[in-house]
Amino acid sequence: MDRRTFAMLLAGSIASRRVSSAQATRRKTVFYSSVGGDLTLYEMDIDDATLVKRNTVTVPVNIQYAWPHPSKQYLYIVSSGGGPGVASDQNFAHVFRIDPDTGALTQHGQPQNLPSRPIHTSVDMKGEYLLTAYNDPSSLTVHHINRGGTIGSEVNQPNQLDTGKYAHQIRATPDNQQVIMVTRGNNAPTDNPVNPGSIKTYGFKGGVLTNLAAIQPGDGMQFGPRHLDFHPTRPWVYVSIESQNKLYVYRREPATGLSREPIFVKETLSDPISPFQQAAGTIHLHPNGRFVYQANRASSTVDFEGKKVFAGGENSIAVFAINQSTGEPTLIQSIDGHGIQLRTFAVDPSARMMVAASIQPLPVREGGIVKTLSAGLTVFRIGNDGKLTFARKYDVDVGSKTQFWSGMVTLA
């Protein structure tokens, strides 16, 4: 091969890589949000920090959670006619095909019946299994995902699994060797009876789970973990502790899944001695691993002139900077969420935009005037320093239902 031919081939290879990189950079991300059994697609303009409502698909009962397949070709949704303390025989897992150009959803295959109310679902890292957690009774299932993306048969679990009390999240670890289920327990101020919380870790092979450890302080009382997320490059796991309004950091361990004790414990409220009933919510890592975001929630009411109005408290996003040598998070910002109960939020892959979904409207007292703070979608810009700036809020009329799940998917 002469120099000229080699130079042409090299230039072509570089150009091809640049095109491929540019195409990856331009991959479109869309936002979905559910109200009851309706799931609405929103187009995102990340530069302008705006959402445009496009279309809605409907399942028969209330959407509880959703998770995309690693290929981004399918979205798995679990739904239930039940709720906290309310049993239902209508519990389903659905799969929708995702249009790669628009994000529009089309039902794919038949829904699968589930044994009770599913509170969380996710897909393992290889896209071979659908993992589902149920809170009452606390349990889990693993289903095969067929080659075409449809939901297959349930995987028989030959081992007696420790599934704790009131499961709330189930995730495969980044190496796909383990599964972690967060069991919240019941130990908030108004819970009766009170039950211990715990983080259950399992070995994971061929869809079959084996008990590894129960990660909890003491007997798990006064410990209410809700959600966790993994650092993208380091062995650190960040866990929101709902009932105690804390952020725990654990280290991933091969034998037990997580370190027995947290390596850091942080407050999530700007005022840790808040007089109001508070709960920590969902948690997400910044794509670069330098920041972690956690929701704070409040929704208790008091009587005012014959009306139930918001008692007060923080409905906010707490922003933590992460020490890249130790994993230690430091609170750098608490920003108002402009809504009641920020149950879910999502960060786009370019980390320039966040959308948080508040689940319900509530009357709020402003001096002697009572106004209704609507449910909605709150949009924030994300700075290079990880901090959030409020951009706008879109009101959402939820009627008698709730805006229970939201999330983003980058299209294939």
Helices and strands as residue ranges (DSSP letters): H 3-25, E 29-35, E 38-45, E 50-58, E 62-68, E 74-80, E 91-98, E 105-107, E 112-113, E 118-123, E 129-135, E 138-145, E 151-154, E 167-172, E 178-183, E 198-205, E 208-215, E 225-230, E 236-241, E 246-253, E 257-258, E 264-267, E 279-285, E 291-297, E 301-304, E 307-310, E 316-322, E 329-336, E 340-347, E 353-360, E 362-366, E 369-373, E 376-382, E 388-395, E 406-410
